[in-house]
Amino acid sequence: MSMVTPSAANSAQRLRRHEAVVSALLEHGTMSRTELAEITGYSQSSMTSSIRHLIRLGHVVETGRGRSTGGRRRTLLEFDRRSVLLMILSVDAGHMVARQVDLAGTVHVQVRRKLDAEHPQLAVTTAVEALQAAAETRSTCAIISMPGVVSADGDVSLAPALGTSPGRRLQDLVAEISGLHTIGENDVNLLALGESEDGAARDGDDFGLIYVGDGIGGALVLNGKVRRGATGSAGEIGFLPWNGTGSGAPARAVSGATVGPLESDWSVPALTAKAEEIGIDSGTVHVVTALEDSDTPEAALLLGQALDAWAYAAIVLTCVVNPGRIVLAGDAADLGSASRAALADRVRAGSPSPVEICYAELGDRAIVSGAIAQLRTAPWIFLPHEDSPEPKLSDSPGPVHDPDPEHASPAAVADAHSHTDLPRTNTPPSKERSDVQPT
């Protein structure tokens, strides 16, 4: 016997209509009610209450009238991208970075907190609290961009940058601290989504992305969607066995290890260590630039070996998935023109079918663009249930600022609590937190 009441079923159906309208407007831009009905599959009459609800929330606005097709001119609707303020948490160069952005891509506030790998929860806590204290308007929802394997329900594993497993999902911790609906996503997946929206892959639906930086990772976008695999670990190319061309038996991943052979030997930190062994100290210059500028045969050999390893990762994707395009991102996108051409030639030479090679265009902005794209397919994260109090929308926040750019006082990390198995996590009541004091 079903335990779902008619009232609950109707509420769920209304929420699905709200989500369909939001997703369509975010993807296609300004539309009439007739066009919305065609795209979503709902009748105009059934969408009337959804549109009114979204207008009351401040998410949808009427922007005027469209061209006449012989009858009454149609009212045009548009999603107000300034109405949603997204908190994005990401790891960058040993820091936890927290940003508040609207869906137009404007960054309103940004803070950085030093990441202690032994106590990653503390950096998350202080970053969230500092952002909330600095923001003029409360965030609407949150996304965590996490290095490592992230499952569909937000569990993260194999993430050395985050240190020892904290015993609870980071998205649950952020939800508890901030009072916001929170989802977690792999950082390379978000980079790929960002490049597909506004960057190197904006005109293609099928591509593989290779990221080279502190780690080595990959992402697959097929038919416009990120493919995560059975357990969320699709694209973990850092675990590929690779010792280099002609070096004998391939390296093997160790069961339970957090870093694979390819990443262990050919990430940027590993390359930097190899460069120092041959007497090249990059200093303030990127190690790739230092190798490119050196006229020693040892430097040329080492750079060639790095290009071989990075090309190998891309060739594996072309052999298995056959995407039309490979996007090289992270520090691989910082290669000089000669090294770019050499890397692309290596990939094409080893691929069984023609493949386009291009380089990421967005840099750090890709995470923001990817997080915004993620919300288009998960609008439930910022849409309240109809029986929830509707938020009061205030003016848009001011410019980017960080009142305490390096550190905030330690805040107690709450005890672990059980998490749900679903991505639609129920969060605590909203609460403002402005008690972070500089030290």
C-alpha positions as CSV (number, residue, x, y, z in Angstrom):
1,M,0.0,0.0,0.0
2,S,1.3,3.4,-1.0
3,M,2.3,5.7,1.9
4,V,2.4,8.8,-0.4
5,T,-0.5,11.1,0.3
6,P,-2.3,13.0,-2.6
7,S,-1.1,16.3,-1.1
8,A,2.5,15.1,-1.1
9,A,2.2,13.8,-4.6
10,N,0.8,17.1,-5.8
11,S,3.5,19.0,-4.1
12,A,6.2,16.8,-5.7
13,Q,4.5,17.3,-9.1
14,R,4.5,21.1,-8.7
15,L,8.2,21.1,-7.7
16,R,9.0,19.1,-10.9
17,R,7.2,21.7,-13.0
18,H,9.1,24.5,-11.2
19,E,12.3,22.7,-11.9
20,A,11.4,22.2,-15.6
21,V,10.6,25.8,-16.1
22,V,13.8,27.0,-14.4
23,S,16.0,24.5,-16.3
24,A,14.5,25.6,-19.6
25,L,14.9,29.3,-19.0
26,L,18.5,28.8,-17.8
27,E,19.4,26.8,-20.8
28,H,17.5,28.6,-23.5
29,G,17.2,32.2,-22.2
30,T,14.2,34.4,-22.8
31,M,11.1,32.5,-23.9
32,S,7.3,32.9,-24.1
33,R,4.9,30.6,-22.3
34,T,4.2,28.8,-25.5
35,E,7.8,28.0,-26.1
36,L,8.2,26.9,-22.5
37,A,5.3,24.5,-22.9
38,E,6.9,23.0,-26.1
39,I,10.3,22.5,-24.4
40,T,9.0,21.2,-21.0
41,G,6.1,19.1,-22.3
42,Y,3.7,20.7,-19.8
43,S,0.6,22.6,-21.0
44,Q,0.5,26.4,-20.6
45,S,-2.4,26.2,-18.2
46,S,-0.6,23.7,-15.9
47,M,2.5,25.9,-15.8
48,T,0.6,29.1,-14.8
49,S,0.9,28.5,-11.1
50,S,4.6,27.6,-11.5
51,I,5.4,30.8,-13.3
52,R,3.5,32.8,-10.7
53,H,5.4,31.1,-7.9
54,L,8.7,31.7,-9.5
55,I,7.9,35.3,-10.1
56,R,6.9,35.7,-6.5
57,L,10.3,34.2,-5.5
58,G,12.0,36.8,-7.7
59,H,13.6,34.1,-10.0
60,V,11.5,34.8,-13.1
61,V,10.7,38.2,-14.6
62,E,8.5,39.3,-17.5
63,T,10.7,41.2,-19.9
64,G,8.2,42.6,-22.4
65,R,6.4,41.3,-25.5
66,G,7.6,39.2,-28.4
67,R,6.8,39.6,-32.1
68,S,3.3,39.1,-33.1
69,T,2.5,36.0,-35.2
70,G,-0.9,37.3,-36.2
71,G,-2.5,37.4,-32.9
72,R,-1.8,38.9,-29.5
73,R,1.9,39.4,-28.8
74,R,3.3,36.9,-26.3
75,T,4.7,37.9,-22.9
76,L,8.4,36.9,-22.7
77,L,9.9,35.4,-19.5
78,E,13.4,35.3,-18.3
79,F,15.3,33.8,-15.3
80,D,16.9,36.6,-13.2
81,R,20.4,35.2,-12.7
82,R,21.1,37.7,-10.0
83,S,18.4,36.2,-7.8
84,V,20.4,33.1,-6.9
85,L,23.6,33.6,-4.9
86,L,25.7,30.4,-5.0
87,M,28.4,29.6,-2.5
88,I,31.3,27.7,-4.2
89,L,34.0,25.9,-2.1
90,S,37.1,24.7,-3.9
91,V,40.7,23.7,-3.1
92,D,43.5,25.8,-4.7
93,A,47.2,25.7,-3.9
94,G,46.9,24.5,-0.4
95,H,43.9,26.8,0.4
96,M,40.2,26.4,0.8
97,V,38.6,29.1,-1.4
98,A,35.0,30.2,-0.8
99,R,33.2,32.4,-3.3
100,Q,29.8,33.8,-3.5
101,V,28.6,34.2,-7.1
102,D,25.4,34.8,-8.9
103,L,24.2,32.8,-11.9
104,A,25.4,35.5,-14.2
105,G,29.0,34.6,-13.1
106,T,29.6,37.8,-11.0
107,V,31.8,37.1,-8.0
108,H,30.5,39.1,-5.0
109,V,32.7,37.9,-2.2
110,Q,35.8,35.7,-2.1
111,V,37.8,34.4,0.8
112,R,40.8,32.0,1.2
113,R,41.7,30.0,4.2
114,K,44.9,27.9,4.6
115,L,44.2,24.2,4.3
116,D,45.7,21.9,6.9
117,A,45.6,18.4,5.4
118,E,45.4,16.9,8.9
119,H,42.3,19.0,9.8
120,P,40.5,19.7,6.5
121,Q,37.2,20.3,8.3
122,L,38.6,23.4,10.1
123,A,39.5,25.1,6.8
124,V,36.0,24.3,5.5
125,T,34.4,25.7,8.6
126,T,36.4,28.9,8.8
127,A,36.0,29.6,5.0
128,V,32.2,29.2,5.2
129,E,31.9,31.3,8.3
130,A,34.1,34.1,6.9
131,L,32.2,34.2,3.6
132,Q,28.9,34.4,5.4
133,A,30.2,37.2,7.6
134,A,31.5,39.1,4.7
135,A,28.6,38.7,2.3
136,E,26.0,41.5,2.3
137,T,23.2,39.1,1.3
138,R,22.8,35.5,2.4
139,S,23.8,32.8,-0.1
140,T,21.0,30.7,-1.6
141,C,22.7,27.3,-1.9
142,A,26.2,25.7,-2.0
143,I,28.4,23.5,-4.2
144,I,31.7,22.0,-3.1
145,S,34.3,21.3,-5.8
146,M,36.2,18.4,-4.4
147,P,39.5,16.8,-5.6
148,G,39.1,13.0,-5.6
149,V,36.4,10.5,-6.4
150,V,33.0,11.9,-5.6
151,S,30.0,9.6,-5.8
152,A,26.5,10.6,-7.0
153,D,25.4,11.2,-3.4
154,G,28.4,13.3,-2.5
155,D,30.7,10.8,-0.7
156,V,34.4,11.7,-1.4
157,S,37.2,9.2,-1.4
158,L,40.8,9.1,-2.6
159,A,41.4,12.8,-2.0
160,P,44.9,13.3,-0.7
161,A,44.5,17.1,-0.7
162,L,41.8,16.8,1.9
163,G,44.0,14.6,4.2
164,T,42.5,11.9,6.4
165,S,38.9,11.1,5.9
166,P,36.8,13.3,8.2
167,G,34.3,10.6,8.9
168,R,31.4,12.5,7.4
169,R,30.6,14.0,4.0
170,L,31.9,17.5,3.5
171,Q,28.6,18.5,2.0
172,D,26.8,17.5,5.2
173,L,29.3,19.6,7.2
174,V,28.8,22.7,4.9
175,A,25.0,22.2,5.1
176,E,25.1,22.2,8.9
177,I,27.3,25.2,9.1
178,S,25.6,27.3,6.5
179,G,22.0,26.1,6.7
180,L,22.0,25.7,2.8
181,H,21.2,22.9,0.5
182,T,24.7,21.6,-0.5
183,I,25.9,19.3,-3.2
184,G,29.4,18.0,-3.9
185,E,31.1,17.4,-7.3
186,N,34.5,16.4,-8.5
187,D,36.6,19.4,-9.4
188,V,37.7,18.1,-12.8
189,N,34.0,17.4,-13.7
190,L,33.2,21.0,-12.9
191,L,36.1,22.2,-15.0
192,A,34.8,20.2,-17.9
193,L,31.3,21.6,-17.5
194,G,32.7,25.1,-17.4
195,E,34.7,24.6,-20.6
196,S,31.6,23.1,-22.3
197,E,29.6,26.2,-21.3
198,D,31.9,29.1,-22.0
199,G,35.3,27.7,-23.0
200,A,37.2,25.4,-25.4
201,A,34.3,22.9,-25.8
202,R,31.4,25.3,-26.0
203,D,30.5,24.1,-29.5
204,G,30.7,20.4,-28.9
205,D,28.8,17.8,-26.9
206,D,31.4,15.0,-26.8
207,F,34.9,15.5,-25.4
208,G,37.4,14.3,-22.9
209,L,39.2,16.7,-20.6
210,I,42.7,16.0,-19.2
211,Y,43.7,18.0,-16.2
212,V,47.4,18.3,-15.2
213,G,48.3,20.1,-12.0
214,D,48.9,19.1,-8.4
215,G,47.2,15.9,-9.6
216,I,46.3,14.3,-12.9
217,G,42.6,13.7,-13.6
218,G,40.1,13.4,-16.4
219,A,36.5,14.0,-17.2
220,L,34.2,12.6,-19.9
221,V,31.4,14.7,-21.4
222,L,29.2,12.7,-23.8
223,N,26.0,14.0,-25.3
224,G,26.5,17.1,-23.2
225,K,26.5,15.3,-19.8
226,V,29.3,14.4,-17.5
227,R,29.7,10.6,-17.3
228,R,30.7,9.5,-13.7
229,G,30.7,5.8,-14.0
230,A,29.2,3.1,-11.7
231,T,30.8,4.5,-8.5
232,G,31.7,8.0,-9.6
233,S,35.3,7.3,-10.5
234,A,35.2,7.6,-14.3
235,G,38.1,9.8,-15.4
236,E,40.5,8.9,-12.7
237,I,43.4,8.6,-15.2
238,G,46.0,9.3,-12.6
239,F,45.8,5.6,-11.7
240,L,46.9,4.5,-15.2
241,P,50.0,2.4,-15.2
242,W,52.8,4.3,-16.8
243,N,56.6,4.3,-16.4
244,G,57.4,6.0,-19.7
245,T,58.2,4.8,-23.3
246,G,60.5,1.8,-23.4
247,S,61.0,1.6,-19.7
248,G,60.0,-2.1,-19.3
249,A,57.2,-3.3,-17.2
250,P,54.4,-0.8,-16.5
251,A,53.9,0.7,-13.1
252,R,51.0,-0.8,-11.1
253,A,48.6,0.9,-8.8
254,V,48.6,-0.2,-5.2
255,S,45.3,-1.3,-3.7
256,G,43.9,1.4,-1.4
257,A,46.4,4.0,-2.6
258,T,45.2,7.6,-2.9
259,V,47.6,8.5,-5.8
260,G,48.1,6.4,-8.9
261,P,51.3,5.7,-10.9
262,L,50.8,8.3,-13.6
263,E,49.9,11.1,-11.1
264,S,52.7,10.0,-8.7
265,D,55.4,10.4,-11.5
266,W,54.0,13.1,-13.8
267,S,51.9,15.6,-11.8
268,V,53.4,19.1,-11.6
269,P,54.9,18.6,-8.1
270,A,56.5,15.4,-9.4
271,L,57.8,17.1,-12.5
272,T,59.2,19.9,-10.3
273,A,61.1,17.4,-8.2
274,K,62.5,15.7,-11.3
275,A,63.6,19.1,-12.6
276,E,65.5,19.9,-9.4
277,E,67.3,16.6,-9.7
278,I,68.8,17.8,-13.0
279,G,69.7,21.2,-11.6
280,I,66.7,23.2,-12.7
281,D,65.2,25.2,-9.9
282,S,62.1,26.9,-11.3
283,G,61.8,29.4,-8.5
284,T,58.9,31.8,-9.2
285,V,58.7,30.6,-12.8
286,H,56.5,27.6,-13.7
287,V,58.4,24.4,-14.0
288,V,57.2,23.9,-17.6
289,T,58.4,27.4,-18.5
290,A,61.8,26.7,-16.9
291,L,62.2,23.5,-18.9
292,E,61.2,25.2,-22.1
293,D,63.6,28.0,-21.5
294,S,66.6,25.7,-20.7
295,D,69.0,24.8,-23.5
296,T,70.3,21.6,-21.8
297,P,69.6,18.2,-23.3
298,E,68.5,17.0,-19.9
299,A,65.7,19.6,-19.7
300,A,64.6,18.8,-23.2
301,L,64.5,15.0,-22.4
302,L,62.5,15.6,-19.2
303,L,60.0,17.9,-20.9
304,G,59.6,15.3,-23.6
305,Q,58.9,12.6,-21.1
306,A,56.3,14.7,-19.4
307,L,54.6,15.3,-22.8
308,D,54.7,11.6,-23.5
309,A,53.0,10.8,-20.1
310,W,50.3,13.5,-20.6
311,A,49.7,12.4,-24.2
312,Y,49.3,8.8,-23.0
313,A,46.4,9.8,-20.7
314,A,44.6,11.5,-23.7
315,I,45.3,8.5,-26.0
316,V,43.7,6.1,-23.5
317,L,40.5,8.3,-23.7
318,T,40.5,8.4,-27.5
319,C,41.0,4.6,-27.7
320,V,38.2,3.7,-25.2
321,V,35.6,6.5,-25.6
322,N,36.4,8.0,-29.0
323,P,35.4,11.6,-28.2
324,G,35.6,14.1,-31.0
325,R,37.8,16.4,-29.0
326,I,40.4,16.3,-26.2
327,V,40.7,19.4,-24.0
328,L,44.0,19.8,-22.1
329,A,43.5,21.8,-18.9
330,G,45.3,23.0,-15.8
331,D,49.1,23.5,-16.2
332,A,49.0,21.7,-19.5
333,A,47.2,24.8,-20.8
334,D,50.2,26.9,-19.8
335,L,52.6,25.2,-22.3
336,G,54.3,27.4,-24.8
337,S,53.3,27.1,-28.5
338,A,56.0,24.7,-29.4
339,S,55.2,22.4,-26.5
340,R,51.5,22.6,-27.2
341,A,52.1,21.5,-30.8
342,A,54.4,18.7,-29.7
343,L,51.8,17.4,-27.1
344,A,49.0,17.6,-29.7
345,D,51.1,15.7,-32.3
346,R,51.8,12.9,-29.7
347,V,48.1,12.5,-29.0
348,R,47.1,12.4,-32.7
349,A,49.9,10.0,-33.6
350,G,48.8,7.5,-30.9
351,S,45.0,7.8,-31.5
352,P,43.3,5.2,-33.7
353,S,40.9,7.8,-35.2
354,P,41.1,11.6,-35.9
355,V,40.6,13.7,-32.8
356,E,40.7,17.5,-32.3
357,I,43.2,18.7,-29.6
358,C,42.6,22.1,-27.9
359,Y,43.5,23.8,-24.7
360,A,41.3,25.1,-21.9
361,E,40.5,28.7,-22.1
362,L,38.8,29.7,-18.7
363,G,41.5,29.0,-16.1
364,D,40.2,29.5,-12.6
365,R,36.8,30.7,-14.0
366,A,36.0,27.2,-15.2
367,I,35.0,26.1,-11.7
368,V,32.5,29.0,-11.4
369,S,31.1,28.4,-14.9
370,G,30.8,24.6,-14.2
371,A,29.1,25.1,-10.9
372,I,26.6,27.4,-12.5
373,A,26.0,24.8,-15.2
374,Q,25.5,22.2,-12.6
375,L,22.6,24.2,-11.1
376,R,20.8,24.1,-14.4
377,T,20.3,20.4,-14.1
378,A,19.7,20.5,-10.3
379,P,17.5,23.6,-9.7
380,W,15.9,21.9,-6.7
381,I,19.0,23.0,-4.7
382,F,17.7,26.6,-4.6
383,L,14.0,26.1,-5.0
384,P,12.0,26.0,-1.7
385,H,9.0,23.8,-1.3
386,E,5.8,25.7,-1.7
387,D,5.0,25.2,2.0
388,S,8.4,26.7,3.0
389,P,8.6,30.4,3.8
390,E,9.6,32.3,0.7
391,P,12.9,34.2,1.1
392,K,13.0,37.9,1.1
393,L,15.2,39.1,-1.8
394,S,17.3,42.1,-1.2
395,D,19.6,44.2,-3.3
396,S,22.6,42.4,-4.9
397,P,25.8,42.3,-2.9
398,G,28.7,44.7,-3.3
399,P,32.1,44.1,-4.9
400,V,34.6,41.4,-4.2
401,H,36.3,41.8,-0.9
402,D,37.9,39.7,1.9
403,P,38.0,41.3,5.3
404,D,40.5,38.7,6.6
405,P,42.4,37.2,3.7
406,E,44.5,34.6,5.5
407,H,43.0,33.3,8.7
408,A,40.0,33.3,11.0
409,S,39.8,32.0,14.6
410,P,39.3,28.3,15.0
411,A,35.6,27.3,15.3
412,A,34.5,24.1,17.0
413,V,33.8,21.4,14.4
414,A,30.5,19.7,15.2
415,D,30.4,16.0,16.0
416,A,29.8,13.6,13.1
417,H,26.2,12.8,12.4
418,S,24.6,10.3,10.1
419,H,24.1,11.4,6.5
420,T,21.3,10.6,4.0
421,D,21.9,8.4,1.0
422,L,20.3,10.9,-1.3
423,P,21.8,14.0,-2.9
424,R,18.7,16.1,-1.8
425,T,20.0,16.5,1.7
426,N,17.7,18.1,4.3
427,T,19.6,20.9,5.9
428,P,19.3,22.6,9.3
429,P,17.2,25.8,9.6
430,S,18.9,28.8,8.0
431,K,21.2,30.7,10.4
432,E,23.5,33.7,10.0
433,R,27.0,33.2,11.3
434,S,29.2,36.3,11.8
435,D,31.2,35.3,14.9
436,V,34.5,34.7,13.1
437,Q,37.2,36.9,14.5
438,P,40.6,37.6,12.9
439,T,43.7,36.4,14.8
